[in-house]
Each structure stands twice: as C-alpha cells, then as structure tokens.
Amino acid sequence: MQNTSLYFLLIFICMGLMLLNILNKDKQLVHYLFIILCGSLCMVGVQKISAPSLGEYQYFIGLFTCATCNVSWLISRALFRENQPISRRHVVYAATIAGLILFNQTWHYLVSLDLQLLPDGHIMWRLKRGVNEITTLLSSSILVLSFWESIRNFNNKTQSQQVQSVIFASAYFLAVFNASILPVFILNTAEIELYSPIIITSSALLIVIAMQAVIVLQARVAYNKKQKCDSVSDDDKIKHLSESAIQQGKVSPELIVGIAKQINEQQLFLQANLKISDLAQALMVPEYKISQAIRYHYKAANFNLFINQYRVNHAKALLASEQAKEWGILSIALESGFSSLATFNRVFKSIVGKIPNEYRKQNVNYNKIKLGIAD
C-alpha cells in the first residue's frame, strides 16, 4: 500500500511556486511556462492521490498532466538561449508529446470501461504499445535536450551564467538518476511501486526548485544590469580617452565659472534626464572637458553623481519646507529633476543615508538647510 502523503507536499510546493510567478508583475515567457509546468505537476499529485477513490475517472485528471518533461524543455530553452529560444517547431515537438500523453490517458479510460474499441482488440494493444515506445523515445530525447541546453557553451558563459547552468544541470541529472536509474539498481519491482511517491515527488521537486532558483538568479542579474545602466554616467561614454591625457589637461577657470553658473544660477540640474552633452552644448565645449572638470575640480566620480548631489540638496530643502509640506514624495522627486520615484529613493538614500520620508520626519526646519553641494 502506497503512502500518498508525499504527493500533498508536491502539490503544496508547486502551487506556491505557481502563485509566486503569477504575482510577478514583470512576467516573461519563462514565467508562463513555469506556471504551466507547476500546474501539470499539481495534477500529477492529484491524480495519484485520488486514483483509489475515483477509479477510471482519474484518467480525466491525467489529461492535465501532459505538460511535464516537454514544457521543462521549453523552459530550459527560455532560460539559457537569448535569441529566439522557442520557435514554432519547438512548440510542435512539445505539443506532439502532450498529444501522446493525452492519447495514453484516454486509452486507459476507455479500457477501464471495457469497451470494444475495434473488432480486433489485438490491433489496439499493438497500437498502444507502439505509442508507448514513441512517447518514451521522445520523452527521453526531451530530457537529454533539456540537460544539453543548460551546459551548452559552458566555457563561454559568465560566472553567473555558469552557476545557473550548474544548478539546473545538477538538479536535472539527479532527478533523472533518482527517478529511472537508482531504483532499478537498489529496488525490486514491488519496492519500486511502493516507494514511487518518494521517487516521483523528490525528482519533480528537484527540477522545479532548481528552475525557480535559476529564474530568480536571472531576474537579479537583469535588475543589477538595469541599476548599473541607470547609474552609468554619460561621460563614461568617453572612457576610451586616455586617462593620462585627461590628467595632463588643465581645467580652465572660465569653464568652472561656466559650470557653476549653469548649475547654481540656471539650475540646470532640475532638468529631467540631463546629460553631459546638454551641459557641454550649453557651454559650447567638448564633453571630455566637462568630464575632466567634474573629476578633478569638483572631485565627483561621474556626471550623474555630480548632478544628483544638487538634486538631492534641492529635495532636502523641499522636504523641510513649510511651503511644500503637503507635497507628495513623487512631486518632490519630479521637482528636483528625478525622472522616477524609484530612482529618487535610491539616490537619496545613497547620499543622505535615509529615504526621503524618514528625512522629512526628522528635519522640519527649512532655515537649517542651505541649498548647495554641502550642508
């Protein structure tokens, strides 16, 4: 007698992962595929649990278990291929396996009803055996392809991508080994049947947890890249200039006066999406001279940091101002030259050490704050 309680664990975890990805506001193709996979695995668990009570009707539930290894292959392509990971032929291949699984479940249902499907039942049994062989062959090839997708071009990947590949490939190998190879060596047929809940649940969870881990890692890498792109200054575009050449150049007093006039008098920093090219155009000088002045006179690491210091100080004054006490944080962010609330919060905290709301609560006297680079 099998202990089916482990299938409840499979259902619980897969439903949790489904919900996690459904609530993801920035869903991509891989998230939708992963939701389908988890849903199909939930139905596997439901079918196993309900089989004794539902009898032949369990095969209706089995119809929804057709998206397992075939969808996991599509997920592996979506995770590890950047350009056109899934085409029409891949969908057709996966759909073919799903169709064979549907045929298998339908066959079991009809057989359980003891219907005469054809005058010669022997023909139907031969057809069933043939379909089983094809399904096994295609499913095995899918498993190999899924593993291959994760380790493909391993040496050309970044360190982060290699970690993702190792996690996915290791989990996939262990799951397949645990489900098909290990039981044959250490268990007899009766024991395999007895321990199948442990085998199926552990193998399935290995794969879905590894997939979720890779999805999270890739999302984190994408977020870090976006943050890096946001913080990269426009003057970094001229990084090909020789650093020694910049150091040898002299910052003219006229340029410093011009920058100070544009920043302090014209308050150019309040212009959203201000670029180094805008300041260079206003002063009619090359961009590299602006970059040189910012680095060696104002001692700022880059143009963005230089401008953000002025913006933050302007925001600090507004946050402590009686006239702006009814303004929302977003309004203050926009008034200070920031293009979004998220960027404002991040930059403000990195410079001041606390988020704008906290600063507003702790600083209520506008007269104690001076507009400028330094407090």
Rosetta blueprint (number, residue, H / E / L):
1 M L
2 Q L
3 N L
4 T L
5 S H
6 L H
7 Y H
8 F H
9 L H
10 L H
11 I H
12 F H
13 I H
14 C H
15 M H
16 G H
17 L H
18 M H
19 L H
20 L H
21 N H
22 I H
23 L L
24 N L
25 K L
26 D L
27 K L
28 Q L
29 L H
30 V H
31 H H
32 Y H
33 L H
34 F H
35 I H
36 I H
37 L H
38 C H
39 G H
40 S H
41 L H
42 C H
43 M H
44 V H
45 G H
46 V H
47 Q H
48 K H
49 I H
50 S H
51 A H
52 P H
53 S H
54 L H
55 G H
56 E H
57 Y H
58 Q H
59 Y H
60 F H
61 I H
62 G H
63 L H
64 F H
65 T H
66 C L
67 A L
68 T L
69 C H
70 N H
71 V H
72 S H
73 W H
74 L H
75 I H
76 S H
77 R H
78 A H
79 L H
80 F H
81 R L
82 E L
83 N L
84 Q L
85 P L
86 I L
87 S L
88 R H
89 R H
90 H H
91 V H
92 V H
93 Y H
94 A H
95 A H
96 T H
97 I H
98 A H
99 G H
100 L H
101 I H
102 L H
103 F H
104 N H
105 Q H
106 T H
107 W H
108 H H
109 Y H
110 L H
111 V H
112 S H
113 L L
114 D L
115 L L
116 Q L
117 L L
118 L L
119 P L
120 D L
121 G H
122 H H
123 I H
124 M H
125 W H
126 R H
127 L H
128 K H
129 R H
130 G H
131 V H
132 N H
133 E H
134 I H
135 T H
136 T H
137 L H
138 L H
139 S H
140 S H
141 S H
142 I H
143 L H
144 V H
145 L H
146 S H
147 F H
148 W H
149 E H
150 S H
151 I H
152 R L
153 N L
154 F H
155 N H
156 N H
157 K L
158 T L
159 Q H
160 S H
161 Q H
162 Q H
163 V H
164 Q H
165 S H
166 V H
167 I H
168 F H
169 A H
170 S H
171 A H
172 Y H
173 F H
174 L H
175 A H
176 V H
177 F H
178 N H
179 A H
180 S H
181 I H
182 L H
183 P H
184 V H
185 F H
186 I H
187 L L
188 N L
189 T H
190 A H
191 E H
192 I H
193 E H
194 L H
195 Y L
196 S H
197 P H
198 I H
199 I H
200 I H
201 T H
202 S H
203 S H
204 A H
205 L H
206 L H
207 I H
208 V H
209 I H
210 A H
211 M H
212 Q H
213 A H
214 V H
215 I H
216 V H
217 L H
218 Q H
219 A H
220 R H
221 V H
222 A H
223 Y H
224 N H
225 K H
226 K H
227 Q H
228 K H
229 C H
230 D H
231 S H
232 V L
233 S L
234 D H
235 D H
236 D H
237 K H
238 I H
239 K L
240 H L
241 L L
242 S L
243 E H
244 S H
245 A H
246 I H
247 Q H
248 Q H
249 G L
250 K L
251 V L
252 S L
253 P H
254 E H
255 L H
256 I H
257 V H
258 G H
259 I H
260 A H
261 K H
262 Q H
263 I H
264 N H
265 E H
266 Q L
267 Q L
268 L H
269 F H
270 L H
271 Q L
272 A L
273 N L
274 L L
275 K L
276 I H
277 S H
278 D H
279 L H
280 A H
281 Q H
282 A H
283 L H
284 M L
285 V L
286 P L
287 E H
288 Y H
289 K H
290 I H
291 S H
292 Q H
293 A H
294 I H
295 R H
296 Y H
297 H L
298 Y L
299 K L
300 A L
301 A L
302 N L
303 F H
304 N H
305 L H
306 F H
307 I H
308 N H
309 Q H
310 Y H
311 R H
312 V H
313 N H
314 H H
315 A H
316 K H
317 A H
318 L H
319 L H
320 A L
321 S L
322 E L
323 Q L
324 A L
325 K L
326 E L
327 W L
328 G L
329 I H
330 L H
331 S H
332 I H
333 A H
334 L H
335 E H
336 S L
337 G L
338 F L
339 S L
340 S L
341 L H
342 A H
343 T H
344 F H
345 N H
346 R H
347 V H
348 F H
349 K H
350 S H
351 I H
352 V H
353 G L
354 K L
355 I L
356 P H
357 N H
358 E H
359 Y H
360 R H
361 K H
362 Q H
363 N L
364 V L
365 N L
366 Y H
367 N H
368 K H
369 I L
370 K L
371 L L
372 G L
373 I L
374 A L
375 D L
